């Protein structure tokens, strides 16, 4: 799934984990475990690949994604933080969409291995550059548990002396066989449709993928399910710390408009995101933290 990146190994960090780079020096953490393969870009703390041995990849990555320090990667699980979508008037104009975490350099804080898989921690801390965009002190930790299940936990810690509020998402691109083979269920019945001026709509909690979709569903009562007949699998997504699930596909015209997505890319991806989208966000007091997570099995 990531063989097209042509990486060169730079160092070995554990039995299953190595640091590798492309020809421009862009850094990746490559996990080759007896039960799974995975990869992260240190730029963005960004999971770009997860695949259990003998199965289709769980996570979708664009074959035409751009890898540089200025742009978020198309595919994988971009981390939207500390805002979702536009920053809003209170923070000012001309701020990057979906925050700065997905275009910042993260550090590897911890690696643990077992027969079941690998656990990783990545850290992003405030700096002079981040405080120019968002005037708060923080420590953002991504905990990744890679076993027969994929669990990502985004921990927002307030290391300053004043409260902050954040919005964000684990913007998960799922790898699917084809839109017509898939059905999503377990959703909340109430959602707002961003393609219809955020019109609030009530449905039956299920969805077929047959047109452009950009909808924010209120938090699911239990698990969100994606049935993929052609892959013969059901993905079960359990989200916590979120107030909503965001579902998205650019469909035909949208994919064609993206330079970093193949024109047919919409046929093999679908996004189901664990998100905090309410205008007020989540408030984190000094010395406290909040965890946004997604578990996919």
N, C-alpha and C positions, 0 to 999 in steps of 0.2 A: 504493500500500500504506500510505502514511503521510499521505495527503491529508486524512484525518479529523482531523489534529492542528491544522490552521489556524494555521500558523506565520507569524511576521513576521521578515523579515531585519534583523539588527542590524549586521553587519559582514561584509566580504569578506576572507577569509584567504588565498586563492589563486585561481587561475583557476576551479577546480572546487569549492572548499570555502568555505562561508559559515557564520557563526554566526547561528542563528535562535532565537526564543523563542516560547512559547505565551502566552496572555493573562495567565498568572500569573508570567511571567518565567522559567519553567523552560527551561534552555538545551539546544540541540541543535546538533550539527555536521552539516551537510547536504552531501553529496558528489554533485555532478551532473557526471559525466564523460561524454565521448563514447561510452564503452563500457559504463558502468555507473552505477547510482544506489545510494547507501547513506546511512545515518544513524546517528549515535551520540548518546546522551544523555551529557552530562558527569557527571551523577549516576550513579555506578557505572561510568564508563568503558565504557558499555553499548552494544554494537552492537545496533540495533533493526531494521535493514533492509539487505539486500544483494540487488541484482537486476541481472543482465546484461541489456543491451538486447535486446529480442525474446524474452526467456525469462520463465518464471514466477519470482517471488521465491524465493530460496534459503532465506531466514530468515523464520520466522513471528512475527507480533506480534499480541497480543490487541487487538481493537477496543475493549475495555472496560478496558484497562490503566489503572492509576492513576499519575499523575505528580506525586509530591511528594518531599520530602527524607527522608521517614521510611520509605518502602517501596520494595522492589525492583520493577522493571518486569516484568510478566507477558509473557514472550516474549523474542525476541532471543537474546542470549548473556550472561546474568548471570554475573558473576565471583564464584565461591564461594571465599573466602579470608579468613583463614588456617586455617579449618577447614571440613570438609564435614559437613553435617547438624548435629547437636548439638555444642557445643564440648567436652563431656566434663568429668568431675568435676575433673580437675587444674586447669582454668582457672576453674571456679566455676559457679554457677547463674545462670539468667536472662540468659544471653548470647544475642545474636541468632543464629538459625539460619543456617547457611552463612556465618558471619563478617560482617565489616563492610565489605569492599571494595565490595560491590554496592550499598551505601547511602551511600557516601562520595563527596564531590565530587573529581573528577579534573581535572588540568590538561592542556592540549594542549602537548606539548613539541616536536613537529616535524611538518612536512608537506612531502612531496616528490611532485611530479607528473611523469608521462611520458606518452607516447602509449599505453602499456600500461595505465596506471591510476594509483592514488594509494597512497602509503605514509604512515602516520600513527603517531605515538607519543603515548601518554597516560601520565601519571605520577601516582602516589599515594605520599606520604611519611608516615612516622609523625608523630604530633602528640600533644599532651597528651591529647586525646580518645581516640585509638587506644590509647595506652599504658595508659589506665585499663581497657581491655578485654583487651589483650594486651601484656605488658610487654617489648616488643622494639623495636629501631630497625630500620627497613627502608626500602627504596625499591622500589616495585612498578611495573613498566613493562609496558604493553600495547603490543605492536607489531602493527599491522594492515597487511597487504599486500592491497590490493584490485585485482585484475587479472581475467583470465579465471578465476582461482581465488581462493578466500578463504583466507587464512592468518592465524591469530591466535597470537601468542606471548606468554605471560605470564611475565615474568622477575622472580623473587623475589631481591632483593639484600639481603644482610645488611650494614647499615651500622653495626652496633653492635659491642660487644666480647664478646658471648657468643653461642653457637650457638642457633639456634631450629629447631624442626620445624614443618612446616605440612602441611595437607591442603587440597584444593581441587578446583575443576573449572571448565572452560569449558562452562557449562550450555546447550548449543546446542539451540534449538528449530528444527527443520527444518520448512519448509513442504511439505506433501504434498497430493496431489490428493484422496485418500480412503484410509482404512485398508485396505480390501479390495483396493486397487490396488497395495499395497506389500509387499515382502518384504525382510528384512534378512539378509545373509549375511556370512561372513568373521569371525564372532565366535569367541572362545575357546569351547571346549566346556564349560568349567566356570564356573558362576555361582552367586551366592547370591540367593535370591528374598526381597525385603523384605516381600512380601505373605504369605509363609509362614514368618514368624519367622526370616528369613535362612537358611533351609534351603539347604544346598549341593547343587546339582543338576548333572548332566552331560547335555548335549544334543548336537546335531549341528552347532552353530555357526550355525544359521539361526533365523529368527523370523518368524512372521506376526503382524500387528497386529489382534487380534480380541477383546481383553479388557483389563482393567487390567494394566499392566506396571510394575514397579518393581524392576529387577534390576541387580546389580553383576556384570559379567563380568570375569574376569581379562583382562589386556591381550591384545588380538588379535595373532595371530602376524604378520599383514601388514596389509592394509587392510580396513576395514569398508565394506560395500556396501549401499546402499539403492536397490533397483529400484522405480521408480514407473511402472507401465504407462500410466496415464492421462496423466501429464505426458510420457511417452515419454523418460524420462531415467534415468540411473544416477548417483547421487552416490557418489563414492569418498572415504572419509575416512581420512586417515593421521595418526595421533596419536603424539606422542613426549613423553618426560618423564613419562608417566603410568604407573600400575600397573593401571589398569582402564578399562573403558568402562561408563558408567551409561546404561541404557535406561529410558525412562519415558513413560507416558501415563496421565492420570487417568481416562480413559474416561468413560462416561456419568455415573455418580454423582459422580465427582470433579470433572468440569467444572461440573456443576450446583451444587456446593458452593462454588465459587470466585466471589466477587463480581466479580473482575477478569478473568473469562473467560466468553465467551458459552456458553450451555448446549451448543451444537453445536461449540464450539471444538476439542474432541478430534478432530473429523473431519478437520481440516486441519493438525494439528501432530503431531510425534513428536520426542522428545529422544534424541539420541545424544551423550553427553558424554565428553570427554577428562578423566580424573579421577585424583586421588590420594586413595584411600579407605582404605588400610591404616592400622591404628591407630597405628603408629609414625610414619607420614607420611614426609616428606623432610626430612632434616637439612641445614641450610645453615650453614656455619661463618662466623665473622667475615670480612668481605672477599670472601666467595664468593657465587655466585648459582646458581639452578637455573631451567630453562626448561620450562614446560608448554605444549604447543602442539597445535593442530589445523589440518590442511590439508584443505579440501573442494574437490573439483573434479568 
